Amino acid sequence: MSIQVIKDAIANKKMTCPQCKKPVQKYDKYAETIDAVRDGLGYTDIDSRGSRVTLTCGNAGCDWTERTEFWSQYIDD
């Protein structure tokens, strides 16, 4: 679910680099975060409400990269 939001934001140039203020060019190492795991008597349930991703600016002259779970703060509305 979050991965599609990230892909769309990058494709539509709505995710902005905080250093150079240009659109972020790529992402890497996407992972869903796990809030809780319940396991008992054959029942397993995993709560996942977030994700972590490495964002890389990729614009000439800017080497900004960040591993974050707060990636939504870089998306312009």
N, C-alpha and C positions, 0 to 999 in steps of 0.2 A: 504494500500500500504506500509506504513512504518513498520507496524507490521510484515509483512513477512520478510522484510530486517533484523529486529531485531531478529526474530526467527531463521532465517538462520545463522546469525552471531554467535549466541549463540550455535546453534547445531553444526556448523562447527568449533567452538572454535577460532573464529576470532575477538571476542570482548574481549579486554584485560583490566584487572583491573589496574588502575594507581598506586595502592599501592604495591601489591605483584607481579605484572607483569604476573599473571596466567590468564587463560580464565575466564570470567564472567560466572557464573553458572545459573543465572535466572533473570527474569524481573517481574515487577508487576505494576499495576495501569497505564496501557497504555491509553492515551487519545489523540485524534486529537485536535490540536489547531485551533482556528477560527480567521482568519485575518479580515474578514468583513462580515456583514450581511446586505443585501439590501431587504427591504420589502416595497411594494407599489402596490396598485391596483391589488391585487390578485397574485402578482409575488414575490416570495421569492427566494433569491439566497444566498448561503453561500460559502465563499472562505476559503478553508482549505489547507494550504501548509506545515504544520509541525505537529509534535507530541511531546508529553511529556511522559516520562516513568521513572519508578523507577528501577534502576539497582542495583543488589546485587551480590557481589563477590561470596560468598558461599564457598570459599576454606578454609580449616582448618587454623586457626590462623589469618585470615583476616576478619575484620568486616566492610569493606568498603561498603557503600550503598549511592546512590545519585539519587535524583529526578532531571531530566534534560531534556531539549529540544535539547541539543547538544550531543545526544547519538552517533551520527555518528563519533565523534572524537575518540571514543574508539574502532572503527573497524579498524583492520589491513588490508591493501590491499594485 
